[in-house]
């Protein structure tokens, strides 16, 4: 048995964990190439996914229902949607409308109401969907068919 002294068995002593300097350089490179729009879009996608889960719309997430967390995810999405360029903004608004309707059904409200002013689009127009019709609360939450329709309309990046 030959003792390699902790070096890579293939003879590469640098194989393994990158140094702190290498990590810093890699992060700097990522930041150089990263666009703010990409971060906002990813944040919105994450918030929409969380809203769907907290509403119990995702398969197997019924036990994760938390309307307060869903409300916060919806409000966060509403705050950010005005910063997203078209065509993604239209897709997000449509998905947001579906999530808001599901929230309204589950909570017995006409639509989730934010404490803040709705976000404005590039020309200053209100970009949040308005839901004015009363949606009666569903007995026991959403039916399987309603959940399936809502899941089909939840936007995810690249779809």
C-alpha positions as CSV (number, residue, x, y, z in Angstrom):
1,X,0.0,0.0,0.0
2,X,1.4,3.4,-1.0
3,X,0.6,6.4,1.1
4,X,-0.2,9.3,-1.2
5,X,0.0,11.9,1.6
6,X,-3.6,13.1,1.0
7,X,-2.9,14.1,-2.6
8,X,-5.3,13.2,-5.4
9,X,-4.8,9.5,-6.4
10,X,-4.5,10.7,-10.0
11,X,-1.5,13.0,-9.2
12,X,-3.4,16.3,-9.1
13,X,-2.6,18.0,-5.7
14,X,-5.2,20.7,-6.5
15,X,-8.1,18.3,-6.9
16,X,-10.7,18.8,-4.3
17,X,-12.1,21.9,-2.5
18,X,-11.4,25.2,-4.3
19,X,-9.5,27.8,-2.3
20,X,-11.2,30.9,-0.9
21,X,-9.5,33.0,-3.6
22,X,-10.9,30.6,-6.3
23,X,-14.4,30.8,-4.8
24,X,-14.3,34.6,-4.7
25,X,-13.1,34.7,-8.3
26,X,-15.9,32.4,-9.4
27,X,-18.5,34.5,-7.5
28,X,-17.1,37.7,-9.0
29,X,-17.4,36.1,-12.5
30,X,-21.0,35.2,-11.9
31,X,-21.9,38.7,-10.6
32,X,-20.2,40.2,-13.7
33,X,-22.5,38.2,-16.0
34,X,-25.7,38.4,-13.9
35,X,-28.5,40.8,-14.8
36,X,-30.8,42.3,-12.3
37,X,-33.8,41.3,-14.5
38,X,-32.7,37.7,-14.2
39,X,-32.7,37.9,-10.4
40,X,-36.1,39.6,-10.3
41,X,-37.5,37.0,-12.6
42,X,-36.1,34.1,-10.5
43,X,-37.4,35.8,-7.4
44,X,-40.9,36.0,-8.9
45,X,-40.8,32.4,-10.0
46,X,-39.8,31.3,-6.5
47,X,-42.6,33.4,-4.9
48,X,-45.2,32.0,-7.4
49,X,-44.0,28.5,-6.6
50,X,-44.3,29.1,-2.9
51,X,-47.7,30.7,-3.3
52,X,-48.9,27.6,-5.1
53,X,-47.5,25.3,-2.4
54,X,-48.8,27.4,0.5
55,X,-52.3,27.3,-1.2
56,X,-52.0,23.5,-1.5
57,X,-52.1,23.6,-5.3
58,X,-49.0,21.6,-6.0
59,X,-49.4,17.8,-5.8
60,X,-48.7,16.6,-2.3
61,X,-48.6,20.1,-0.8
62,X,-52.1,20.1,0.7
63,X,-50.6,19.7,4.2
64,X,-48.5,22.8,3.6
65,X,-51.4,25.2,3.3
66,X,-50.6,28.5,5.0
67,X,-52.7,31.4,3.8
68,X,-50.6,34.0,5.5
69,X,-47.5,32.8,3.7
70,X,-49.5,32.6,0.4
71,X,-50.6,36.2,0.9
72,X,-47.0,37.3,1.4
73,X,-45.9,35.5,-1.7
74,X,-48.7,37.1,-3.7
75,X,-47.9,40.5,-2.4
76,X,-44.2,40.1,-3.2
77,X,-45.0,39.0,-6.7
78,X,-47.3,42.0,-7.2
79,X,-44.6,44.3,-6.0
80,X,-42.0,42.9,-8.5
81,X,-44.1,42.2,-11.6
82,X,-43.8,45.8,-12.8
83,X,-40.0,45.3,-13.0
84,X,-40.2,42.4,-15.4
85,X,-40.0,43.1,-19.1
86,X,-42.6,41.7,-21.6
87,X,-43.4,39.0,-22.6
88,X,-42.7,37.4,-19.2
89,X,-44.7,40.0,-17.3
90,X,-47.9,39.1,-19.1
91,X,-47.4,35.4,-18.3
92,X,-46.7,36.2,-14.7
93,X,-49.8,38.5,-14.4
94,X,-51.9,35.7,-15.8
95,X,-50.5,33.1,-13.3
96,X,-50.8,35.7,-10.5
97,X,-54.5,36.1,-11.3
98,X,-55.0,32.4,-11.0
99,X,-53.2,32.2,-7.7
100,X,-55.1,35.2,-6.4
101,X,-58.4,33.5,-7.4
102,X,-57.3,30.3,-5.6
103,X,-56.4,32.3,-2.6
104,X,-59.8,34.1,-2.7
105,X,-61.6,30.8,-2.8
106,X,-59.7,29.3,0.1
107,X,-59.9,32.4,2.3
108,X,-63.4,33.5,1.4
109,X,-62.2,36.9,0.2
110,X,-62.9,38.5,-3.1
111,X,-59.1,38.9,-3.7
112,X,-56.0,39.2,-1.6
113,X,-55.5,42.8,-0.6
114,X,-52.1,44.3,-0.2
115,X,-51.3,47.0,2.3
116,X,-49.3,48.8,-0.4
117,X,-50.2,50.5,-3.6
118,X,-50.3,48.2,-6.6
119,X,-47.2,48.3,-8.7
120,X,-47.1,50.5,-11.7
121,X,-45.9,49.4,-15.2
122,X,-43.5,51.3,-17.4
123,X,-46.2,53.9,-18.4
124,X,-47.5,54.2,-14.8
125,X,-50.5,51.9,-15.4
126,X,-51.6,49.5,-12.6
127,X,-50.2,46.1,-13.5
128,X,-51.9,44.1,-10.8
129,X,-54.9,42.1,-11.9
130,X,-58.1,43.3,-10.4
131,X,-60.6,40.8,-9.2
132,X,-63.9,42.4,-8.3
133,X,-66.3,39.4,-8.3
134,X,-67.1,37.6,-5.1
135,X,-65.9,34.1,-5.1
136,X,-67.8,31.9,-2.6
137,X,-65.6,29.8,-0.3
138,X,-65.4,26.2,-1.4
139,X,-66.4,23.5,1.0
140,X,-63.2,21.8,2.1
141,X,-61.0,24.0,-0.2
142,X,-60.5,23.5,-3.9
143,X,-61.7,20.4,-5.7
144,X,-59.2,18.2,-7.4
145,X,-60.3,19.6,-10.8
146,X,-59.9,23.2,-9.7
147,X,-56.5,22.4,-8.3
148,X,-55.5,20.8,-11.6
149,X,-56.6,23.8,-13.6
150,X,-54.8,26.2,-11.3
151,X,-51.6,24.0,-11.4
152,X,-51.7,24.0,-15.2
153,X,-51.7,27.8,-15.3
154,X,-48.9,28.4,-12.7
155,X,-46.1,30.0,-14.7
156,X,-42.6,28.6,-14.3
157,X,-39.5,29.9,-16.0
158,X,-39.0,28.5,-19.5
159,X,-42.6,27.5,-20.0
